[in-house]
Amino acid sequence: MAAGNVTMEMVRAALDPDEPDYAAASALGPDALPLLSQLVGSGDSLLASKAAYLASLIQGGMQVVQSAAASNDPIVRVAAAAALTNVSGGAVPDQVLQGLLADADVGVRKAALQSIAANPGANPNVRSMATQIAANDADPYIKQLAGEVVSGLPSDTA
């Protein structure tokens, strides 16, 4: 995609299906990120959650995922937590991961733990964070899930 040629109509068309083809939509590239950021803040839970997930598949999309993680909407925060599965190379900042793991919504915490299990390389401190959740979370299911995540992490994970 040539620079500057991505329009909101193109982004919306990619995200409109119930099950978007995220791999194909990611071909919109980094030019779509400002538009995805707008959609994350749009107030439309479904569209915002799809936009956050798509941003995670695009180089440089972590800032959009961070915005989604800070949303007032738990549906959007769940999507941000799930999107962490796609972020590589220790690119998830501590404050984002900690915020999602400490979220008041149990669904957000669950999605964040599942992302850690699927992508332990997203943050170098995942083991210590998951260990704290396993010891301290108020929800018994989340405590158990965190324990399972910790036991499944590679031994070289910090």
N, CA, C and O atoms as a DFTB+ gen file, in Angstrom:
632 C
 N C O
     1  1       0.853      -1.173       0.000
     2  2       0.000       0.000       0.000
     3  2       0.897       1.234       0.000
     4  3       1.793       1.346       0.836
     5  1       0.672       2.134      -0.902
     6  2       1.482       3.345      -0.985
     7  2       1.140       4.281       0.174
     8  3       0.010       4.302       0.662
     9  1       2.117       5.035       0.592
    10  2       1.939       5.948       1.728
    11  2       0.784       6.909       1.471
    12  3       0.666       7.492       0.394
    13  1      -0.061       7.058       2.479
    14  2      -1.130       8.028       2.392
    15  2      -2.341       7.593       1.590
    16  3      -3.299       8.356       1.464
    17  1      -2.323       6.388       1.045
    18  2      -3.438       5.944       0.211
    19  2      -4.502       5.165       0.975
    20  3      -5.470       4.706       0.369
    21  1      -4.353       5.006       2.268
    22  2      -5.331       4.265       3.061
    23  2      -6.412       5.241       3.528
    24  3      -6.115       6.277       4.123
    25  1      -7.649       4.897       3.252
    26  2      -8.767       5.749       3.648
    27  2      -9.574       5.080       4.755
    28  3      -9.469       3.873       4.974
    29  1     -10.376       5.876       5.446
    30  2     -11.244       5.332       6.487
    31  2     -12.216       4.323       5.880
    32  3     -12.563       3.330       6.520
    33  1     -12.649       4.572       4.664
    34  2     -13.565       3.640       4.002
    35  2     -12.899       2.283       3.801
    36  3     -13.546       1.249       3.963
    37  1     -11.628       2.275       3.453
    38  2     -10.898       1.022       3.268
    39  2     -10.763       0.276       4.595
    40  3     -10.938      -0.941       4.658
    41  1     -10.452       1.019       5.645
    42  2     -10.289       0.402       6.966
    43  2     -11.619      -0.167       7.442
    44  3     -11.684      -1.302       7.914
    45  1     -12.677       0.626       7.315
    46  2     -14.002       0.155       7.744
    47  2     -14.449      -1.054       6.931
    48  3     -15.052      -1.977       7.479
    49  1     -14.164      -1.062       5.647
    50  2     -14.536      -2.210       4.806
    51  2     -13.805      -3.472       5.259
    52  3     -14.373      -4.564       5.245
    53  1     -12.551      -3.316       5.659
    54  2     -11.781      -4.465       6.133
    55  2     -12.317      -4.991       7.460
    56  3     -12.280      -6.195       7.713
    57  1     -12.816      -4.088       8.312
    58  2     -13.290      -4.470       9.640
    59  2     -14.779      -4.776       9.702
    60  3     -15.259      -5.281      10.717
    61  1     -15.513      -4.483       8.650
    62  2     -16.966      -4.630       8.666
    63  2     -17.464      -6.071       8.832
    64  3     -18.446      -6.279       9.545
    65  1     -16.840      -7.067       8.213
    66  2     -17.374      -8.431       8.376
    67  2     -17.383      -8.868       9.843
    68  3     -16.573      -8.412      10.650
    69  1     -18.324      -9.768      10.166
    70  2     -18.359     -10.313      11.528
    71  2     -17.012     -10.915      11.903
    72  3     -16.533     -10.733      13.023
    73  1     -16.409     -11.627      10.972
    74  2     -15.082     -12.224      11.164
    75  2     -14.129     -11.639      10.115
    76  3     -13.962     -12.220       9.043
    77  1     -13.507     -10.502      10.416
    78  2     -12.598      -9.898       9.426
    79  2     -11.437     -10.822       9.088
    80  3     -11.008     -11.634       9.908
    81  1     -10.942     -10.684       7.877
    82  2      -9.719     -11.377       7.472
    83  2      -8.565     -10.474       7.910
    84  3      -8.087      -9.635       7.148
    85  1      -8.130     -10.670       9.166
    86  2      -7.116      -9.782       9.742
    87  2      -5.797      -9.857       8.986
    88  3      -5.111      -8.844       8.847
    89  1      -5.433     -11.030       8.498
    90  2      -4.175     -11.152       7.752
    91  2      -4.221     -10.275       6.499
    92  3      -3.264      -9.560       6.204
    93  1      -5.317     -10.330       5.776
    94  2      -5.461      -9.501       4.584
    95  2      -5.540      -8.023       4.964
    96  3      -4.935      -7.177       4.305
    97  1      -6.282      -7.716       6.021
    98  2      -6.441      -6.323       6.442
    99  2      -5.126      -5.716       6.909
   100  3      -4.916      -4.511       6.774
   101  1      -4.241      -6.541       7.456
   102  2      -2.952      -6.014       7.924
   103  2      -2.108      -5.481       6.767
   104  3      -1.165      -4.720       6.983
   105  1      -2.443      -5.878       5.547
   106  2      -1.742      -5.366       4.372
   107  2      -1.994      -3.866       4.169
   108  3      -1.294      -3.222       3.388
   109  1      -2.982      -3.313       4.864
   110  2      -3.184      -1.858       4.806
   111  2      -1.951      -1.134       5.337
   112  3      -1.661      -0.008       4.933
   113  1      -1.232      -1.783       6.239
   114  2       0.050      -1.274       6.699
   115  2      -0.035      -0.115       7.672
   116  3      -1.118       0.262       8.120
   117  1       1.131       0.450       7.994
   118  2       1.218       1.506       8.996
   119  2       0.388       2.750       8.695
   120  3       0.035       3.487       9.616
   121  1       0.070       3.000       7.428
   122  2      -0.762       4.157       7.092
   123  2      -2.161       4.037       7.684
   124  3      -2.863       5.038       7.827
   125  1      -2.568       2.821       8.030
   126  2      -3.892       2.617       8.616
   127  2      -3.908       2.923      10.115
   128  3      -4.983       3.089      10.692
   129  1      -2.745       3.000      10.753
   130  2      -2.703       3.149      12.209
   131  2      -3.412       4.396      12.743
   132  3      -4.140       4.278      13.728
   133  1      -3.245       5.569      12.159
   134  2      -3.992       6.728      12.672
   135  2      -5.508       6.538      12.571
   136  3      -6.258       6.996      13.433
   137  1      -5.943       5.865      11.521
   138  2      -7.371       5.604      11.340
   139  2      -7.853       4.570      12.358
   140  3      -8.946       4.698      12.909
   141  1      -7.042       3.557      12.600
   142  2      -7.389       2.556      13.609
   143  2      -7.459       3.199      14.992
   144  3      -8.318       2.854      15.803
   145  1      -6.558       4.125      15.251
   146  2      -6.569       4.843      16.523
   147  2      -7.874       5.628      16.683
   148  3      -8.454       5.652      17.769
   149  1      -8.330       6.259      15.619
   150  2      -9.602       6.980      15.658
   151  2     -10.747       6.025      15.986
   152  3     -11.639       6.355      16.767
   153  1     -10.713       4.845      15.385
   154  2     -11.782       3.872      15.611
   155  2     -11.758       3.330      17.040
   156  3     -12.809       3.059      17.621
   157  1     -10.568       3.173      17.601
   158  2     -10.456       2.710      18.990
   159  2     -11.155       3.693      19.927
   160  3     -11.763       3.284      20.916
   161  1     -11.072       4.967      19.621
   162  2     -11.706       5.987      20.450
   163  2     -13.105       6.380      20.009
   164  3     -13.657       7.362      20.507
   165  1     -13.679       5.639      19.096
   166  2     -14.956       6.028      18.489
   167  2     -16.182       5.834      19.362
   168  3     -17.220       6.446      19.107
   169  1     -16.088       5.004      20.376
   170  2     -17.264       4.703      21.187
   171  2     -18.064       3.519      20.667
   172  3     -19.019       3.091      21.316
   173  1     -17.699       2.986      19.523
   174  2     -18.340       1.794      18.962
   175  2     -17.518       0.588      19.426
   176  3     -16.450       0.311      18.881
   177  1     -18.022      -0.123      20.432
   178  2     -17.261      -1.209      21.059
   179  2     -16.766      -2.248      20.068
   180  3     -15.598      -2.634      20.101
   181  1     -17.640      -2.699      19.197
   182  2     -17.272      -3.751      18.258
   183  2     -16.209      -3.277      17.272
   184  3     -15.208      -3.959      17.052
   185  1     -16.428      -2.121      16.688
   186  2     -15.469      -1.590      15.722
   187  2     -14.134      -1.261      16.401
   188  3     -13.068      -1.517      15.840
   189  1     -14.197      -0.700      17.596
   190  2     -12.978      -0.356      18.338
   191  2     -12.180      -1.602      18.686
   192  3     -10.952      -1.597      18.598
   193  1     -12.864      -2.664      19.079
   194  2     -12.145      -3.886      19.436
   195  2     -11.490      -4.513      18.210
   196  3     -10.364      -5.004      18.296
   197  1     -12.173      -4.501      17.086
   198  2     -11.580      -5.023      15.845
   199  2     -10.387      -4.169      15.420
   200  3      -9.377      -4.700      14.958
   201  1     -10.500      -2.855      15.574
   202  2      -9.414      -1.942      15.202
   203  2      -8.178      -2.193      16.064
   204  3      -7.055      -2.183      15.560
   205  1      -8.384      -2.419      17.361
   206  2      -7.253      -2.684      18.255
   207  2      -6.541      -3.969      17.852
   208  3      -5.312      -4.024      17.808
   209  1      -7.315      -4.987      17.564
   210  2      -6.710      -6.265      17.190
   211  2      -5.949      -6.134      15.871
   212  3      -4.836      -6.643      15.747
   213  1      -6.541      -5.457      14.890
   214  2      -5.856      -5.258      13.612
   215  2      -4.557      -4.479      13.807
   216  3      -3.540      -4.810      13.197
   217  1      -4.583      -3.459      14.642
   218  2      -3.368      -2.665      14.883
   219  2      -2.228      -3.537      15.406
   220  3      -1.062      -3.286      15.103
   221  1      -2.565      -4.554      16.186
   222  2      -1.520      -5.425      16.743
   223  2      -0.811      -6.236      15.670
   224  3       0.282      -6.753      15.904
   225  1      -1.409      -6.348      14.523
   226  2      -0.826      -7.116      13.413
   227  2      -0.005      -6.246      12.467
   228  3       0.580      -6.745      11.506
   229  1       0.036      -4.946      12.744
   230  2       0.732      -3.995      11.876
   231  2       1.960      -3.461      12.609
   232  3       1.881      -3.093      13.781
   233  1       3.082      -3.422      11.920
   234  2       4.310      -2.881      12.493
   235  2       4.048      -1.487      13.035
   236  3       3.544      -0.619      12.322
   237  1       4.395      -1.274      14.308
   238  2       4.204       0.028      14.929
   239  2       2.838       0.219      15.560
   240  3       2.511       1.326      15.988
   241  1       2.034      -0.830      15.629
   242  2       0.671      -0.714      16.125
   243  2       0.515      -0.738      17.635
   244  3      -0.605      -0.630      18.135
   245  1       1.611      -0.878      18.378
   246  2       1.498      -0.990      19.831
   247  2       0.855       0.239      20.456
   248  3       0.149       0.112      21.457
   249  1       1.075       1.416      19.901
   250  2       0.481       2.635      20.468
   251  2      -1.051       2.575      20.394
   252  3      -1.734       3.032      21.310
   253  1      -1.579       2.022      19.323
   254  2      -3.029       1.879      19.187
   255  2      -3.540       0.861      20.206
   256  3      -4.586       1.065      20.822
   257  1      -2.801      -0.233      20.379
   258  2      -3.179      -1.248      21.365
   259  2      -3.147      -0.634      22.771
   260  3      -4.020      -0.918      23.591
   261  1      -2.152       0.198      23.044
   262  2      -2.079       0.879      24.341
   263  2      -3.305       1.752      24.566
   264  3      -3.854       1.774      25.668
   265  1      -3.737       2.464      23.547
   266  2      -4.942       3.289      23.677
   267  2      -6.154       2.420      23.989
   268  3      -6.989       2.780      24.819
   269  1      -6.244       1.281      23.323
   270  2      -7.355       0.368      23.574
   271  2      -7.299      -0.178      24.997
   272  3      -8.336      -0.350      25.638
   273  1      -6.095      -0.449      25.493
   274  2      -5.926      -0.966      26.851
   275  2      -6.378       0.052      27.890
   276  3      -6.745      -0.323      29.004
   277  1      -6.356       1.326      27.541
   278  2      -6.759       2.396      28.462
   279  2      -8.226       2.804      28.287
   280  3      -8.696       3.730      28.947
   281  1      -8.938       2.119      27.408
   282  2     -10.334       2.466      27.131
   283  2     -11.203       2.283      28.375
   284  3     -10.904       1.460      29.240
   285  1     -12.272       3.054      28.450
   286  2     -13.267       2.873      29.511
   287  2     -14.139       1.651      29.251
   288  3     -14.827       1.180      30.157
   289  1     -14.117       1.139      28.040
   290  2     -14.979       0.036      27.626
   291  2     -14.276      -1.302      27.846
   292  3     -13.232      -1.547      27.241
   293  1     -14.820      -2.170      28.695
   294  2     -14.162      -3.452      28.942
   295  2     -14.065      -4.325      27.695
   296  3     -13.144      -5.136      27.591
   297  1     -14.986      -4.181      26.752
   298  2     -14.915      -4.959      25.510
   299  2     -13.661      -4.583      24.732
   300  3     -12.992      -5.450      24.170
   301  1     -13.348      -3.311      24.699
   302  2     -12.163      -2.826      23.989
   303  2     -10.897      -3.253      24.744
   304  3      -9.895      -3.602      24.120
   305  1     -10.939      -3.228      26.074
   306  2      -9.777      -3.669      26.854
   307  2      -9.529      -5.168      26.684
   308  3      -8.377      -5.602      26.651
   309  1     -10.591      -5.958      26.575
   310  2     -10.418      -7.392      26.305
   311  2      -9.731      -7.574      24.958
   312  3      -8.825      -8.397      24.829
   313  1     -10.155      -6.815      23.959
   314  2      -9.530      -6.912      22.630
   315  2      -8.059      -6.511      22.700
   316  3      -7.217      -7.133      22.053
   317  1      -7.747      -5.483      23.475
   318  2      -6.346      -5.075      23.627
   319  2      -5.543      -6.192      24.282
   320  3      -4.423      -6.485      23.864
   321  1      -6.112      -6.808      25.300
   322  2      -5.412      -7.907      25.976
   323  2      -5.196      -9.076      25.019
   324  3      -4.113      -9.661      24.991
   325  1      -6.211      -9.418      24.241
   326  2      -6.085     -10.500      23.270
   327  2      -5.070     -10.156      22.183
   328  3      -4.379     -11.037      21.671
   329  1      -4.983      -8.893      21.837
   330  2      -4.055      -8.446      20.791
   331  2      -2.603      -8.627      21.200
   332  3      -1.726      -8.700      20.340
   333  1      -2.334      -8.699      22.496
   334  2      -0.949      -8.861      22.952
   335  2      -0.334     -10.166      22.459
   336  3       0.888     -10.314      22.448
   337  1      -1.169     -11.101      22.056
   338  2      -0.683     -12.346      21.479
   339  2       0.156     -12.077      20.242
   340  3       1.060     -12.850      19.925
   341  1      -0.133     -10.983      19.537
   342  2       0.513     -10.688      18.260
   343  2       1.739      -9.795      18.373
   344  3       2.450      -9.601      17.386
   345  1       1.998      -9.254      19.541
   346  2       3.088      -8.297      19.712
   347  2       4.353      -9.058      20.058
   348  3       4.348      -9.900      20.956
   349  1       5.430      -8.768      19.356
   350  2       6.642      -9.558      19.548
   351  2       7.807      -8.744      20.087
   352  3       7.772      -7.514      20.124
   353  1       8.826      -9.455      20.496
   354  2      10.096      -8.844      20.852
   355  2      10.090      -7.984      22.096
   356  3      10.795      -6.975      22.137
   357  1       9.322      -8.341      23.111
   358  2       9.317      -7.561      24.341
   359  2       8.706      -6.184      24.172
   360  3       9.025      -5.264      24.925
   361  1       7.826      -6.035      23.184
   362  2       7.300      -4.718      22.835
   363  2       6.143      -4.244      23.710
   364  3       5.707      -3.101      23.576
   365  1       5.635      -5.098      24.605
   366  2       4.516      -4.682      25.452
   367  2       5.079      -4.017      26.705
   368  3       5.731      -4.679      27.513
   369  1       4.838      -2.724      26.876
   370  2       5.357      -2.023      28.053
   371  2       4.772      -2.597      29.348
   372  3       3.627      -3.047      29.382
   373  1       5.586      -2.573      30.414
   374  2       5.151      -3.076      31.719
   375  2       3.826      -2.480      32.148
   376  3       2.936      -3.202      32.599
   377  1       3.682      -1.152      32.011
   378  2       2.475      -0.509      32.526
   379  2       1.230      -0.979      31.794
   380  3       0.156      -1.032      32.392
   381  1       1.342      -1.318      30.524
   382  2       0.189      -1.814      29.770
   383  2      -0.191      -3.197      30.268
   384  3      -1.356      -3.460      30.568
   385  1       0.791      -4.075      30.355
   386  2       0.514      -5.434      30.802
   387  2       0.035      -5.453      32.249
   388  3      -0.912      -6.167      32.579
   389  1       0.673      -4.683      33.104
   390  2       0.251      -4.622      34.508
   391  2      -1.165      -4.086      34.629
   392  3      -1.955      -4.594      35.425
   393  1      -1.493      -3.069      33.851
   394  2      -2.841      -2.505      33.887
   395  2      -3.895      -3.516      33.473
   396  3      -4.962      -3.595      34.082
   397  1      -3.594      -4.291      32.435
   398  2      -4.551      -5.297      31.975
   399  2      -4.669      -6.439      32.982
   400  3      -5.763      -6.955      33.207
   401  1      -3.559      -6.832      33.583
   402  2      -3.590      -7.912      34.574
   403  2      -4.272      -7.493      35.868
   404  3      -4.763      -8.344      36.609
   405  1      -4.310      -6.202      36.150
   406  2      -4.948      -5.698      37.371
   407  2      -6.335      -5.116      37.093
   408  3      -6.954      -4.541      37.988
   409  1      -6.822      -5.259      35.869
   410  2      -8.094      -4.669      35.479
   411  2      -9.232      -5.160      36.382
   412  3      -9.227      -6.308      36.825
   413  1     -10.191      -4.296      36.647
   414  2     -11.349      -4.662      37.466
   415  2     -12.211      -5.723      36.785
   416  3     -12.916      -6.469      37.465
   417  1     -12.167      -5.803      35.469
   418  2     -12.971      -6.758      34.716
   419  2     -12.241      -8.096      34.612
   420  3     -11.126      -8.161      34.094
   421  1     -12.868      -9.152      35.100
   422  2     -12.237     -10.471      35.093
   423  2     -11.950     -10.952      33.666
   424  3     -10.971     -11.665      33.442
   425  1     -12.781     -10.574      32.713
   426  2     -12.560     -10.959      31.318
   427  2     -11.285     -10.353      30.745
   428  3     -10.593     -10.986      29.948
   429  1     -10.982      -9.145      31.148
   430  2      -9.746      -8.491      30.701
   431  2      -8.547      -9.231      31.290
   432  3      -7.583      -9.512      30.579
   433  1      -8.602      -9.545      32.576
   434  2      -7.496     -10.265      33.220
   435  2      -7.299     -11.638      32.583
   436  3      -6.169     -12.067      32.351
   437  1      -8.400     -12.316      32.304
   438  2      -8.330     -13.634      31.667
   439  2      -7.662     -13.530      30.290
   440  3      -6.760     -14.308      29.979
   441  1      -8.098     -12.578      29.473
   442  2      -7.519     -12.420      28.133
   443  2      -6.037     -12.062      28.213
   444  3      -5.248     -12.528      27.391
   445  1      -5.652     -11.244      29.187
   446  2      -4.241     -10.883      29.339
   447  2      -3.413     -12.111      29.707
   448  3      -2.324     -12.307      29.168
   449  1      -3.915     -12.929      30.608
   450  2      -3.197     -14.154      30.986
   451  2      -3.094     -15.118      29.810
   452  3      -2.050     -15.738      29.604
   453  1      -4.159     -15.246      29.047
   454  2      -4.125     -16.122      27.873
   455  2      -3.113     -15.615      26.842
   456  3      -2.455     -16.415      26.177
   457  1      -2.986     -14.313      26.709
   458  2      -1.996     -13.748      25.793
   459  2      -0.578     -14.025      26.277
   460  3       0.313     -14.311      25.477
   461  1      -0.371     -13.939      27.591
   462  2       0.945     -14.270      28.141
   463  2       1.294     -15.717      27.814
   464  3       2.413     -16.016      27.395
   465  1       0.331     -16.611      28.008
   466  2       0.575     -18.029      27.732
   467  2       0.914     -18.257      26.264
   468  3       1.784     -19.067      25.944
   469  1       0.228     -17.543      25.369
   470  2       0.436     -17.713      23.934
   471  2       1.670     -16.988      23.422
   472  3       2.228     -17.362      22.391
   473  1       2.099     -15.949      24.140
   474  2       3.190     -15.110      23.664
   475  2       4.050     -14.642      24.841
   476  3       4.040     -13.457      25.172
   477  1       4.793     -15.554      25.478
   478  2       5.577     -15.164      26.656
   479  2       6.683     -14.165      26.356
   480  3       7.224     -13.560      27.281
   481  1       7.032     -13.977      25.094
   482  2       8.080     -13.033      24.729
   483  2       7.608     -11.602      24.579
   484  3       8.405     -10.723      24.249
   485  1       6.322     -11.346      24.815
   486  2       5.776     -10.000      24.621
   487  2       6.302      -9.005      25.640
   488  3       6.321      -7.801      25.386
   489  1       6.735      -9.512      26.807
   490  2       7.253      -8.651      27.862
   491  2       8.217      -9.475      28.698
   492  3       7.906     -10.613      29.051
   493  1       9.385      -8.921      29.023
   494  2      10.366      -9.710      29.763
   495  2       9.972     -10.017      31.209
   496  3      10.592     -10.871      31.843
   497  1       8.965      -9.343      31.736
   498  2       8.581      -9.526      33.134
   499  2       7.315     -10.347      33.314
   500  3       6.693     -10.289      34.375
   501  1       6.917     -11.115      32.295
   502  2       5.645     -11.838      32.378
   503  2       5.612     -12.845      33.522
   504  3       4.577     -13.002      34.169
   505  1       6.716     -13.523      33.781
   506  2       6.718     -14.532      34.843
   507  2       6.411     -13.886      36.195
   508  3       5.562     -14.384      36.935
   509  1       7.083     -12.798      36.521
   510  2       6.851     -12.180      37.830
   511  2       5.434     -11.620      37.919
   512  3       4.804     -11.710      38.972
   513  1       4.925     -11.045      36.830
   514  2       3.566     -10.505      36.854
   515  2       2.537     -11.616      37.045
   516  3       1.625     -11.485      37.862
   517  1       2.680     -12.704      36.297
   518  2       1.730     -13.813      36.409
   519  2       1.828     -14.479      37.779
   520  3       0.820     -14.927      38.328
   521  1       3.028     -14.545      38.326
   522  2       3.204     -15.122      39.661
   523  2       2.460     -14.295      40.701
   524  3       1.832     -14.850      41.602
   525  1       2.526     -12.983      40.585
   526  2       1.803     -12.106      41.518
   527  2       0.291     -12.305      41.396
   528  3      -0.416     -12.313      42.404
   529  1      -0.202     -12.463      40.178
   530  2      -1.638     -12.687      39.974
   531  2      -2.034     -14.026      40.597
   532  3      -3.074     -14.127      41.247
   533  1      -1.207     -15.049      40.399
   534  2      -1.507     -16.377      40.958
   535  2      -1.581     -16.329      42.482
   536  3      -2.341     -17.080      43.093
   537  1      -0.807     -15.465      43.083
   538  2      -0.793     -15.373      44.541
   539  2      -1.858     -14.434      45.088
   540  3      -2.342     -14.644      46.200
   541  1      -2.233     -13.410      44.342
   542  2      -3.012     -12.324      44.928
   543  2      -4.367     -12.025      44.313
   544  3      -5.130     -11.266      44.912
   545  1      -4.713     -12.572      43.158
   546  2      -5.976     -12.182      42.536
   547  2      -7.159     -12.617      43.395
   548  3      -7.134     -13.681      44.014
   549  1      -8.191     -11.781      43.425
   550  2      -9.382     -12.070      44.227
   551  2     -10.247     -13.174      43.611
   552  3     -11.012     -13.829      44.319
   553  1     -10.129     -13.380      42.309
   554  2     -10.953     -14.369      41.625
   555  2     -10.241     -15.726      41.604
   556  3      -9.133     -15.823      41.077
   557  1     -10.853     -16.770      42.162
   558  2     -10.202     -18.082      42.209
   559  2      -9.840     -18.639      40.832
   560  3      -8.791     -19.265      40.679
   561  1     -10.694     -18.422      39.830
   562  2     -10.390     -18.903      38.484
   563  2      -9.154     -18.209      37.926
   564  3      -8.287     -18.855      37.337
   565  1      -9.075     -16.904      38.111
   566  2      -7.932     -16.141      37.602
   567  2      -6.650     -16.579      38.315
   568  3      -5.601     -16.702      37.683
   569  1      -6.732     -16.815      39.625
   570  2      -5.561     -17.308      40.366
   571  2      -5.083     -18.639      39.787
   572  3      -3.887     -18.848      39.582
   573  1      -6.032     -19.530      39.530
   574  2      -5.689     -20.843      38.981
   575  2      -5.092     -20.702      37.582
   576  3      -4.073     -21.317      37.270
   577  1      -5.737     -19.884      36.739
   578  2      -5.242     -19.668      35.376
   579  2      -3.827     -19.084      35.404
   580  3      -2.962     -19.510      34.639
   581  1      -3.597     -18.118      36.278
   582  2      -2.264     -17.520      36.384
   583  2      -1.229     -18.563      36.803
   584  3      -0.113     -18.569      36.286
   585  1      -1.586     -19.431      37.722
   586  2      -0.677     -20.507      38.124
   587  2      -0.353     -21.429      36.966
   588  3       0.794     -21.840      36.794
   589  1      -1.363     -21.754      36.171
   590  2      -1.147     -22.600      34.992
   591  2      -0.258     -21.890      33.976
   592  3       0.607     -22.511      33.358
   593  1      -0.474     -20.590      33.808
   594  2       0.349     -19.813      32.876
   595  2       1.806     -19.834      33.338
   596  3       2.709     -20.068      32.534
   597  1       2.036     -19.591      34.621
   598  2       3.403     -19.580      35.161
   599  2       4.069     -20.942      34.936
   600  3       5.221     -21.012      34.508
   601  1       3.346     -22.009      35.225
   602  2       3.941     -23.344      35.069
   603  2       4.217     -23.686      33.620
   604  3       5.073     -24.522      33.331
   605  1       3.490     -23.037      32.689
   606  2       3.708     -23.306      31.271
   607  2       4.723     -22.397      30.599
   608  3       5.060     -22.600      29.433
   609  1       5.216     -21.391      31.327
   610  2       6.192     -20.473      30.733
   611  2       7.546     -21.160      30.580
   612  3       7.921     -21.991      31.407
   613  1       8.269     -20.817      29.532
   614  2       9.618     -21.356      29.382
   615  2      10.470     -20.952      30.588
   616  3      10.303     -19.862      31.137
   617  1      11.364     -21.821      30.986
   618  2      12.173     -21.551      32.193
   619  2      13.098     -20.362      32.022
   620  3      13.546     -19.791      33.016
   621  1      13.397     -19.972      30.788
   622  2      14.293     -18.826      30.582
   623  2      13.534     -17.496      30.562
   624  3      14.140     -16.442      30.369
   625  1      12.208     -17.539      30.761
   626  2      11.428     -16.289      30.817
   627  2      11.689     -15.637      32.150
   628  3      11.582     -16.288      33.189
   629  1      12.033     -14.349      32.144
   630  2      12.376     -13.618      33.382
   631  2      11.223     -13.604      34.340
   632  3      11.331     -13.037      35.428
